[in-house]
Amino acid sequence: MSMRLFILSLVCFLAFCLGSCSVVEGIFKAGMVWGILLVVGFIALIIFIIAKVSGGRK
C-alpha cells in the first residue's frame, strides 16, 4: 500500500512540475515578444526624432 501511495505522489509531483515549467515557458516567450516590440519601437522613435531634427520635410 505504501509503494502505491509513493508512486501516486511521485506522479502527481511530476505532473505539477512539468505543468509549471510550461507556464514559465509561456511567460518568458511573451516577455521576449514584448521586449522585441519595445526595442523596435524605441529604434523607430529615435529615427523619427533624428529625421525631425535634421530637417524633416523642406
Residue pairs with C-beta under 8 A, 6 or more apart in sequence:
none
